[in-house]
């Protein structure tokens, strides 16, 4: 059993927003590993200081540092904490979450080398990033994010209604306005079309989406729940038939995997790692970025074909079962036992 310091945005308890960090921490602790997480500070500068302090404080007892690595401003958390680990002669493993990390590899080459070349191992939860990192000769293994499949209730969807569910943070990179545009298109032929949007407001996009819904005349058909614990939105999903994912940048979103486990037919953009997760026409439908017309057409194709919808619902659940914690923990055990 290992003594681990896990560096990342440990905000699940404060925000009720389910994170891959929280899931992996729980899995490792169940296996008997000691895991110290940092940081839960909401202020970004305080969070960085807390991360560094934690590494220094536990430097003599820590066997490995896990570092969640993103592609936007949080990229610099990984840069600074990884170099601190190097100075203290601590082995570290980066866990690659940022859907735009390939851009970082290309445009922040020097910093990328500092982080990824000297890592004990780079771990990608998606085949997409594993593939991209190997292009730059960074040793990268694939271990998917884990979901508690036994706790996620499956509902087979066949005869669908135009009831759409969207689960993500309100952030421009996830293009939440597109969801409202898709709803407006569907309302021209399906008066009963509705949309539920679940997630926290990160950059002010929520108000923009609400304003757009009023402008397009669909405000009465949109529900905004705010952030919900995963158990609550899983229960809520029973009332909806199609899951839409409108993102412009993505890796391997846990919300999409959970939607697949719930049996929701998926209609998603083909951003980043999504084509590595969704097999178009088999366990979901993929459309180009910013193509609300194409997404509305894809939804129509499911509404008009119950056999197609039912097949996707069943296939999506089968694929999601591969993300169960029992198989994932074995892969982490193999990696950590040799540290």
Secondary structure, 3 states (H helix, E strand, C coil): CCEEEEECCCCHHHHCCCCHHHHHHHHHHHCCCEEEEECCCCCHHHHHHHHHHHHHHCCCCCCEEEEEECCCCCHHHHHHHHHHHHHCCCCEEEEECCCCHHHHHHHCHHHHHHHHHCCCEEEECCHHHHHHHHHCCCCEEECCCCECHHHCCCCCCCCCCCEEEEECCECHHHCHHHHHHHHHHHHCCCCCCEEEEECCECCCHHHHHHHHHHHCCCHHHEEEEECCCHHHHHHHHHHCCEEEECCCCCCCCHHHHHHHHHCCEEEEECCCCHHHHCCECCCEEEECCCCHHHHHHHHHHHHCCHHHHHHHHHHHHHHHHHHEHHHHHHHHHHHHCCC
